[in-house]
């Protein structure tokens, strides 16, 4: 039996965006419908980050007949000046290098919180697109650069003038048929995601135009934020109390927003988000919310005499029956389990959310004793 040789010549080094094209599932979860839609989410998330930083109030998304997508925002625009150490423009670096971006929390960074894949997002979209075109409006000029499968076709160039007071970024791309099993995006799936994003970012207007089906824009804008989200969830149900409980909590690491209302059903509808990313698998923020909810309702039930001394405490599942709630946290350094962000891992968030909900929910129930009685009697 001959010995296999294993030497330095057997080591492969993947350059630039090659790893993304070789193992796309590591970056976007799958090459099916979920991964395809994830490309759009990544570009939109970058525009939302501009809104969270207070510099963008509108995002326009267009689905074109050839399966390409355009996302336009009115933020500050990706920087276009030269990065001396890289020998090229900041825009080129952001779109061609993994782990390049303005959202790593460096001192002085304008992004206190962000939802994109921390410098991975837009470059991954570029890598997995047959072509991508970036246009940036900054300092009265329109800059443009085109890419093919992640590589620049030419250097960044000025292609026109923009109004001095208009800035922003427009990204157009066609997902690569060599990578994805299908290329047709679902307008319904995108509507759901964009609606959620608008609920979570009060004052942000998001428009979706499906040019494949008539081209009329659908707009999402919710001045009431997550209160409106809960009202939307409960729209077809009978709520058992009129007011939607809403409260916020904040410390030096982050902020939590909670809105909640019970309905007459037995279904639990609790939606959790971290930096506007839907954390389908929950995580530390959900654990803190659930613990506080059960503890607070049991305490109030005993204080009001609705639970006698010898009666058992209400179980968590019981108090969550018929609950429609949104728990949204914003934090500087989110730790997500899995690259596609479905579970929040920061341990400190549990105690922070639990403490905030304990205090604020207790206040709400004390100030609304009729609502409190109806909620506890349902449980």
N, C-alpha and C positions, 0 to 999 in steps of 0.2 A: 504494500500500500504506500503510494507516494505521498510525501508531505506537501500540503498546500503552502505556498509561499504568500505571505501577507506583508507588503512593504509600503513605503511612502508613496510609491507609484499607484497604489490602489485607493488612495484617499482622494475623494472628489470634493472640490470646493465650489459651492454654488454662489454665483455673483449676483448682485443687484436684486432683481425681482424673480430670478429663476426659481427659488424655493417655492414661491407662491404658485407659479404655473405647474410645478412638479407635484405639489401637495396642496391643492386649493382647499380641501376639506379642513385642513388645520387652521385656516384663516377665516373661512366663511361658513363652516359647518357641513356643507354638502354642495354637490354640483347639480342638485335638482332644483325644484321650484323655490325651496327655502333659501338656498344660497343665492339664487338669481335675484330674489327680492332684497336680499341682504346688501347687494351692491347699491341699490337705490337708497336703502336706509343709511348706509355709511356716508354717502354724499350729503343727504339731508341732515344727518346728525352734525356734520361740520357746519352747516348753515345755522342749525339750531344753537350751536355753541356761540355763534356770533350774537344771537338773540339773548342768550343767557349772560353774555358779557355786556349787554345793553347797547349793541351796535347794529342790530338788524331787526326790522319789524315785519318783514315780508319774505316769503319763499314761494317760488313758482316752479311747479313740476309739470313737465309735459311728456306724454308718451307718444312717440311718433309711429307712423305706419310700418317703418322698416325695423321695428323693435328696439330702436335706440331711444335714449332718455335724455332729457335736459333738466338740470336743476339750477335755478338762478336765484341768487340772494342779493340783498342790498346791504351787506355787511361792510367790513373795512377792506375786503379784497385780500387774497393771499399775497404776501410780499413778493415783489418782483426784482428787488435790488440784488446785486451780486453777493454771494457768500465766498469770501476770499479763499477760505481753507478748502472749499469744494471746487472752486474755479468755475462756477456756473450760478445761475439765478436761484433764488430761494424757491421760486415756483417749481423749477425743474427738480430741485432736490426733494421737495415735498411729494412730488408725483413719481419719483423714480427710486427713492430710498426708503427702505423699511425703517421704522423708528426715527423718522424725521418729522418734526412739527413743532408748533408753538404751545403745546398743551401738556408739557411734562412737569408743570408746577414750578419752574425755575423762578427765582426771586425776580419780581417785576413783570412776570408774565401776565398779560391781560386776561388770561383764562383762569378764573378761580375754580370753576367746575367745567367739565366737558363730558360729552357722551360718546364721542368718536373713539375709535380703537387706539387712541393715544399715539398718533403718528403712523399707524399701520393702515388706517382706513382708506384714504384716497389713493395711496400708492397701490394697495391691493386691488382696488377697482380698476386702476390703470392696467395692472398686470393681467387681469382677467377679462379685459376688453379687446375686441378686434381693433378698435380705434377709440381714441379719447381726444377731445378738444377742450382746452381750458382757455377761457377769456377772463381777464381781470380788468376792472375799471378802477383806476387809481390816479390821483393827481392830474385829472383832466385828460388822461390817455386810456386807450383800450389796448391791452397787451394780449397776444394770442400765441399759443403753442400747441402743436399737434403731435400725437403719439400713436404708434402702432404696437400692439401687444406689449405695452409698457416701456418701449424705447422711443426717445424723441426723434421725430422726423427731421427737425431743424431746430435752431436756437429760438429762444423767445424773441418775438418781434412786436413792434408797435404797428397796429393796423388801422388806427383811427383815433378820433377824439371823443371824449365823454364829457357830459356836463360837469363842471368843477365840483358841484355839490353831490354828484352821484358816484358812489363807490360800490364794489361788490364783486362777486365771483360767479361765473357761469361755467358749469361742467356739463358737456354732452358726451355720451359714450354709447357704444354698441357692445353688449355682452358677447363674448367669443364663443362661437358655435363649436370650436375645438375643445372647449372646456365644459360647457353646460349641456345637459340632456335636452333642455327645451329653452326657447328664447322669449316666449310670450308671457309678458307680465300681466298679472291680474289687477285690474283697476280696483276691484272690490277689496282685495288684500291691502293695496296701497292706501285706499280710502280709510280703512280701519286704523292703520298705523298713523297716517297723517292727522286723522281726527284726534287720536290719543295725544299726539305731540302738541296739537293746538290747545287741547284741554290743559296740558301740563305746563304750557308756556303762556301764561296770561298775557294778552295783548299782541301775540304773534299771529299774523294772518298767513295762512297757507292755502295756495290755490293748486288744484290738480286739473289738468286738461288732458283728456284722452282723445287724441286726434284720430284714433282708429274708429271712434264711434261718435262722430258728429262734432267733436272739438269744443263742446261747451265746458267752461270752467266750473268746477265745484269748489266752493270756498269754505274754509274752516276757520272760525274766529270765535273765541269764548272769553268774554270779559270776566265771567265768573270763575274761570279756571276750573279747578277740580270739583268745586261745588256743582258746576254745570255737568261735569262728568258723572257724578252720582245721580243727578236728576235725569240724565240720559239713560243710565243703567236701569233706573226705576220707572222710566216713562210708561211702560206697559204694565206696571204692577201697582198694587194698592199699598201705599206706604202707611205704616201704622202710627206715624207721628209726622206732623207737618214740617217742622224745621229740619234742615240738614245741618248736622253738627260739623263745625269747621274750626280747626285750630292749627297753630304753628308752634314750633319750638326751634330754638337756635342755640348753638354754642360755638366755640372758636374753631371747631372742626367741620361743622356743617349745619344743615337746616332740615327740618322735617315739616311736611304739610300733610294734614289728614282731613278728609271729608267723609261723612258716614251717615247712613239713614237705613232703618229697618223697614222691610215690607212684609206682607202677609204670607209670602211663600216659605218653603223650607230650604231654598237654595242659598248657598253662600257665594257671594260674588265680591271677593276681595282682590283688588288689583294693586300690585306693588311695582314701584319704579325707582331706579337709582340714576340720577343725572339724565332723566327722561328716557332711559332705556327700560323697556318692559322686562322685569325680572320674573319670568314665568315660573321659575322654580323657587321663588321666594328668597329666603336668606335671613341675615341677621335683623334686617328691618321688620320683616314679617314676624319673626320670633318675638321680638320686643313688643310689637303691636298686639299679638295674640295673648301674650302673658299679661299685659296691662289691661286689656279688655276684660279678660276673665276675672282678674283680681279686683278691678274697679267695680264691675257689676255685682260681684258677690258682696263687696263691702257696702255698696249703696243699698242692695237688697236687704241686708241685715239692719242697716241704719234706719230704713223705712219700715221695718217690721214685716217685709214681704217674705223673708226667710226666717223661720223660727230657729231658736238656739239648737234644737236637736236635729234639724233638717240638714241633709248633706248640701255641700256647696254645689252651685251650678257648674256643669262641665263646660269646657271650652267649645265643644261642638254644639252644645245647646245654645250658648249665647251668640254664636255666629249664624244660627239658622235665620234666613231671611235678611241677612246683613248685606248691604251694598256699600262698599268702602273703597277709597283710594288712599294709599300710603305712598307718598313721594318724598324721597330724600335727595338732597343735593350735597355732595361732599367733594373735597379736593382730590383725594387719592383713593378712588374706589378700587376694591379688589374683587374682581369677578372670577367666579369659578367657571372656566371654559372661555375660549376666545370669543365666543358669540354672546357672552354676557347674559346668562339666564339665571344666575344665582349670585347674590351679594355676599361677600365673605368677611368684610371688616367686622371683627368681634366687638369693637366699642360701640357700634351702631345699635346693637341690641339694647344695651343699658340706656343709651341716649333716647331712643324711641320709647322704650318702656316708661322711663321717667316722665317724658313729655306727655304721653298719652294718659298716664295715671293722673297727673295734675289737671290737665285740660279737660279730660272727659269727666272727671269728678265735678269740676266747676260747671260744665254744661248740664249734667244731670241734676245738680243742686239747684241751678237756676231754672230748670224746666222739669219740675217734679211730676207733672202729668205725663210728659214724654217718658220720663224715667220709669214710671209705673207700668206704662204700656209695653215698654221694651222688656222689662224684667218679667212681666206676666207672660209674655210670648215665649220667653226662654223656659 
